[in-house]
Amino acid sequence: MGFENRKKVCVIDGQGGGIGATIIKKLRERFEERIEIIALGTNAIATAQMLKARANKGASGSNAIVHTVKKADVIIGSIGIIMPQAMMGEVSPLMAEAVCSADAKKILLPLTQENVEIVGVSGLPLPQLVDELLNKHLVFIQ
């Protein structure tokens, strides 16, 4: 199956890229090569970690994220990817706006280092949140 027929899933992460790498590993286990996974890091270290987790391709920085999310079918990341100045300032206002404005389905994990609490959300650990993401929110991908 060529890239043109596969869903484009952008995984966005910053800092060390651990959350994004965890998501990508599980996406790859579940969907193998049936989806195209694009790692978008707010920095090169995050992108490198996500590429090691077997993303198809990756790019770093604000401009890459702003440009690439326009073509995505699904965007996955922590809630910080829609919050300007999140991740210790790594999420620029342009990045947050581009993610929010993208036509793609956005699936956000309720993980944040910011002074934000999301009411009604359980405090599940990352592996269980990613399992929920796969089992409840990506069922439309075959």
Secondary structure, DSSP 8 states (H G I E B T S, - for coil): --GGGSEEEEEEE-TT-HHHHHHHHHHHHHHTTSEEEEEEESSHHHHHHHHHTT-SEEEESHHHHHHHGGG-SEEEEEGGGGSTTHHHHTS-HHHHHHHHHSSSEEEEE---SSS---TT-----HHHHHHHIIIIISTT--
